[in-house]
Amino acid sequence: MNFDFDVVVIGSGPAGGIAAFHTATAGLKTALFEKEMLPRRKVCAGGVVRRAINLLPEDFSYPVESTCDTLELRMHNPETTFQESRDGLITMVSRVDFDYALTKHAEKHGAEIHDGTAVKSVTPFDDYVKIDTETRSYTTRYLILAEGANARISNKFWKDDRLLVTALESEVFLPEEKLREFKGVARFDFDIITSGYAWIFPKKDHINIGLGAFPQGKKTNINKVFDEYKAMNGITDAYEEKNRRGYIIPITPRKESYMKQRMLLVGDAAGFADPITAEGFTYAFKSGIEAAKAIVNGSDPSEVSKLYHEGIDLEVTQELNAVTKLSKPFYFSKRLRGVLFRRYGARMCKGMVDLLEGKRSYVGALNKHSFIARLIRSIKV
């Protein structure tokens, strides 16, 4: 049987774009399906950390909003505010421009881009997967599901046991003198909300300000907390705010296998995001690359599955399982969070920067500090 494609990717985010690039570059007939017309808006803070930048193709160029050399972790008093600086630590991008550039890069290397094409259903068979759109059906040897957090199709084949964080963010446009207060610093606040975090990321002519709230018994008025956070930082209604939107961030991996019946899960659809910083670029790129490599090198679905799970084991699934444990004191125990900041704040900030650069891993951090690891594992949430 002749198939329309060797690989179809659903979703034009970082995981889908980089997967399509790698399969097309390897000579596989590749199509990327995106339900919206490109370029499309994507709600996201847009901070690409150094370890993620290192995974991008060497010949890939993209527009940069700004660069942050400093990470700041704070709990809003002088004793628990910490900074660590490294050159080029976090590159700030617009997701509209970045995702589109990556998709066009995949197209340049041979991938077919089908934007404005909503996939209505997917049917896996032993030898191929059938994809139905509004206009016609397609067949492919393998399907990469890079749908993002909502994961409509993925959830039909996998149990959705990811922990989903509710996030709210907006863009606030500031005059140059006010923007200078935030320039060059990627900031995270851990006491703005009982179980969650807030952030401020400086861009070219505005800041991206956001808030993430973990599920908990007591319901939180996230818009009210968001407005209070703005006011706390001197961001009044006099400054123009645009695109305030809510979304979800999956911060724990699914527990099932990440490949079923010639279908592979990558990025947010798989639950691959850092539960402390909500950073997902690293794991989106890594899972997209490994899915592509597994399809290119595997002789059959069984081998593809084996190669994919081996490829993401150490740097994705083991890392995220470890950081899920590390995230507990930040988000579910205010008292312990305060103790850790007062006693280990400077070391945590330096360690986080090492992580964002790719010089250290969460697994290594837990193995090195066995007492802290035991303390964290003892927390009941």
C-alpha positions in Angstrom: 0.0 0.0 0.0 1.3 3.5 -0.9 0.8 6.0 1.9 0.4 9.7 1.5 3.2 10.4 4.0 5.9 8.7 6.0 5.2 11.1 9.0 2.4 13.4 9.8 2.8 15.9 12.7 -0.3 17.5 14.2 0.6 20.9 15.8 2.9 23.7 14.8 4.4 24.5 18.2 8.1 23.9 19.2 7.7 20.1 19.5 5.9 19.7 16.2 8.0 22.1 14.3 11.3 20.6 15.3 10.0 17.0 14.8 8.9 17.9 11.2 12.3 19.5 10.5 14.2 16.4 11.6 12.0 13.9 9.7 12.0 16.0 6.6 15.8 16.6 6.8 16.2 12.8 7.0 14.4 12.4 3.7 11.0 11.2 5.0 7.9 12.5 3.3 6.6 14.7 6.1 3.5 16.8 6.6 2.6 19.2 9.4 -1.0 19.9 10.1 -2.1 23.0 11.9 -5.8 23.9 12.5 -5.2 27.6 12.4 -3.8 29.7 9.6 -0.1 30.6 10.1 1.3 32.6 11.7 -1.1 32.0 14.6 -1.1 33.5 18.1 0.1 31.4 21.0 -0.3 32.3 24.6 3.1 31.8 26.3 5.7 33.7 28.2 8.2 33.1 25.4 11.4 32.5 27.4 13.8 30.1 25.6 16.5 29.0 28.1 20.1 28.3 27.1 19.7 24.5 27.3 16.8 24.7 24.9 18.7 27.0 22.5 21.4 24.4 22.3 18.9 21.9 20.8 17.9 24.1 17.8 19.2 23.5 14.3 22.5 25.3 13.6 21.0 27.0 10.4 17.8 28.1 12.1 17.4 31.9 12.6 14.5 33.6 14.4 13.6 37.1 15.7 14.6 37.9 19.2 12.7 40.3 21.5 15.4 40.6 24.2 17.9 38.7 26.1 18.0 38.2 29.9 21.3 37.5 31.5 19.9 37.4 35.1 17.5 35.1 36.9 15.8 36.4 40.0 13.9 34.3 42.5 12.1 36.2 45.2 9.6 36.0 48.1 9.2 39.8 48.4 11.6 40.8 51.2 15.3 41.6 51.0 16.4 38.5 52.8 14.7 36.1 50.3 15.5 37.8 47.0 18.3 36.2 45.0 19.9 36.8 41.6 22.4 34.9 39.5 23.7 36.1 36.1 25.2 34.3 33.1 25.5 35.7 29.5 22.6 34.8 27.3 20.8 32.8 29.9 17.2 33.3 28.5 16.3 34.5 25.0 12.9 36.2 24.9 10.8 35.6 21.8 7.3 36.2 20.5 5.7 32.8 20.1 3.9 34.0 17.0 7.2 34.8 15.3 9.2 32.0 16.8 6.8 29.1 16.0 6.2 30.4 12.5 10.0 30.7 11.8 10.5 27.1 13.0 7.6 25.8 10.8 8.9 27.7 7.8 12.4 26.2 8.5 10.8 22.7 8.4 9.1 23.6 5.2 12.5 24.9 3.7 13.9 21.4 4.5 11.1 19.5 2.7 8.1 19.3 5.1 4.6 20.1 3.7 2.8 22.6 5.7 -1.0 22.2 5.8 -2.2 25.2 7.9 -5.9 26.0 8.3 -6.4 22.3 8.3 -8.3 20.9 11.3 -8.0 17.2 11.9 -11.4 15.8 12.7 -10.4 12.2 13.6 -7.5 9.8 13.7 -7.8 6.0 13.2 -4.7 3.8 13.8 -4.3 0.5 11.9 -1.5 -2.1 12.0 0.4 -0.6 9.1 -0.6 3.0 9.0 -2.7 5.8 10.6 -5.6 7.4 8.8 -6.2 11.1 9.3 -9.5 12.7 8.4 -9.8 16.4 7.8 -12.8 18.4 6.7 -11.9 18.1 3.0 -10.2 14.7 2.7 -8.4 11.7 4.3 -4.7 11.1 4.5 -2.6 8.0 5.4 0.8 8.0 7.1 3.2 5.4 8.4 3.6 7.3 11.7 1.8 10.2 13.5 3.4 12.6 15.9 0.9 14.3 18.2 2.2 17.7 19.1 -1.2 19.3 19.9 -0.1 21.2 23.0 -1.8 21.3 26.4 -5.4 20.8 25.2 -4.5 17.5 23.4 -8.0 16.8 22.0 -6.9 13.9 19.8 -4.3 12.5 22.2 -6.9 12.3 25.0 -8.9 9.9 22.9 -6.1 7.4 23.1 -4.4 8.2 26.3 -5.7 8.7 29.8 -5.2 12.4 30.8 -3.5 12.0 34.1 -1.3 15.1 33.7 -1.5 17.8 36.4 -2.8 20.9 34.8 -1.9 24.4 36.1 -4.2 27.3 35.3 -2.2 30.3 34.0 -3.1 33.8 33.2 -0.8 36.3 31.4 -0.9 39.5 29.5 1.4 42.0 27.7 1.9 45.4 29.3 3.4 48.1 27.2 5.6 50.5 29.1 7.6 53.7 28.4 11.3 53.3 28.2 12.1 54.6 31.7 9.6 52.1 33.3 10.7 49.2 31.1 14.3 49.8 32.3 13.2 48.6 35.8 12.7 45.1 34.3 15.3 45.0 31.6 17.6 42.0 31.5 16.0 40.1 34.4 13.7 37.0 34.2 11.9 37.1 37.5 9.9 34.5 39.4 7.9 35.2 42.5 6.9 32.3 44.7 4.7 33.9 47.4 2.2 35.8 45.3 -0.3 33.0 45.4 -0.5 30.1 48.0 0.1 27.3 45.5 1.7 28.8 42.5 4.1 31.4 41.1 4.2 34.6 39.2 6.7 35.9 36.6 7.8 39.1 34.7 9.7 38.7 31.4 10.9 41.8 29.7 10.4 42.0 25.9 11.4 44.7 23.3 8.7 47.3 24.1 6.6 45.6 26.8 6.7 43.0 29.6 5.1 39.7 29.7 3.5 39.3 33.1 1.9 36.1 34.3 0.6 33.9 37.1 0.2 30.2 37.5 -2.0 28.5 40.1 -1.8 24.9 41.1 -5.0 23.0 41.7 -5.9 23.1 45.4 -8.9 22.8 47.7 -9.5 26.6 48.1 -10.6 28.3 44.9 -8.5 31.3 43.9 -9.7 34.4 42.1 -6.7 34.4 39.7 -7.7 37.7 38.1 -7.8 39.5 41.4 -4.4 38.1 42.4 -3.0 39.1 39.0 -4.2 42.7 39.4 -2.6 42.8 42.8 0.7 41.6 41.4 0.6 44.3 38.8 -0.1 47.0 41.4 2.7 45.6 43.6 5.2 46.3 40.7 3.9 49.8 40.0 2.0 48.7 36.9 -1.1 50.8 36.9 -4.0 51.2 34.5 -2.2 54.1 32.9 -0.1 51.5 31.0 -1.7 49.7 28.1 -2.4 46.1 28.7 -3.2 43.7 25.8 -4.1 40.1 25.3 -4.9 39.0 28.9 -5.7 35.4 28.4 -6.0 32.2 30.5 -4.5 28.8 29.5 -3.3 25.6 31.0 0.2 24.2 31.5 0.6 20.5 32.0 3.4 20.0 34.5 3.5 16.2 35.1 4.1 13.6 32.4 1.4 11.1 31.5 2.0 7.7 33.2 1.4 5.5 30.1 3.7 4.7 27.3 4.3 7.7 25.0 3.8 5.6 21.8 0.7 3.7 20.8 -0.2 2.1 17.5 2.2 4.2 15.4 1.3 7.4 17.3 3.9 9.3 19.4 3.2 11.9 22.0 5.6 14.9 22.3 5.8 18.2 24.2 2.8 19.5 26.2 0.5 16.7 24.8 2.7 14.3 26.8 2.9 16.5 29.8 6.5 17.5 29.3 7.1 20.9 31.1 9.1 21.9 34.2 6.7 22.2 37.2 8.9 24.8 39.0 9.4 27.3 36.1 6.7 26.0 33.7 9.5 26.0 31.0 8.5 23.7 28.2 10.8 24.5 25.3 13.6 22.2 26.4 11.3 19.2 26.7 9.3 20.1 23.6 12.5 20.2 21.5 14.1 17.1 23.1 10.9 15.0 22.7 10.3 16.2 19.1 13.9 15.4 18.2 13.8 12.0 19.8 10.5 11.1 18.2 11.9 12.0 14.8 15.1 10.1 15.3 13.2 7.0 16.5 11.0 7.0 13.4 14.0 7.6 11.1 16.0 4.8 12.7 13.4 2.3 13.7 12.6 -0.6 11.4 9.1 -1.3 12.9 6.8 0.2 15.5 8.2 -1.9 18.3 11.7 -0.6 17.6 10.5 2.9 17.1 8.8 2.8 20.5 12.0 1.4 22.1 14.2 4.0 20.6 11.8 6.9 21.5 11.5 5.9 25.2 15.2 5.3 25.5 15.8 8.7 23.9 13.6 10.6 26.3 14.3 8.5 29.4 17.1 10.3 31.1 16.7 14.0 30.0 12.9 14.1 29.9 11.0 11.6 31.9 13.5 11.0 34.7 14.1 14.7 35.0 10.4 15.6 35.2 9.7 12.9 37.7 12.5 14.3 39.8 11.5 18.0 39.5 7.9 17.1 40.4 9.3 16.1 43.8 11.4 19.2 44.0 8.4 21.4 43.2 6.4 20.3 46.2 7.9 22.7 48.8 7.5 25.6 46.4 3.8 25.1 45.8 2.3 23.1 48.5 4.0 24.1 51.8 4.4 27.8 52.4 6.3 27.3 55.6 8.8 24.9 54.1 9.2 27.1 51.1 10.1 30.0 53.4 12.7 27.8 55.2 14.3 26.7 52.0 14.5 30.3 50.6 16.1 31.6 53.8 18.6 28.8 54.2 19.4 27.8 50.7 18.1 30.7 48.5 21.4 31.7 47.0 22.4 28.1 46.3 18.9 27.4 44.8 19.2 30.4 42.5 22.7 29.4 41.3 21.6 25.8 40.9 18.6 26.9 38.8 20.8 28.9 36.5 23.1 25.8 36.1 20.0 23.9 35.2 18.8 26.4 32.6 22.2 26.4 31.0 22.3 22.6 30.9 25.2 22.3 33.3 23.2 20.4 35.9 20.2 18.1 36.1 17.4 17.8 38.6 18.2 14.1 39.0 21.8 15.0 39.9 20.6 17.7 42.4 18.4 15.2 44.2 21.1 12.6 44.3 23.7 15.1 45.6 21.5 16.5 48.4 20.0 13.3 49.9 18.6 15.0 53.0 16.6 17.6 51.0 15.5 14.8 48.7 14.2 12.8 51.7 12.5 15.9 53.2 10.8 16.7 49.9 9.6 13.1 49.4 8.0 13.1 52.8 5.7 16.0 52.0 2.1 14.9 51.6 0.2 16.8 48.9 
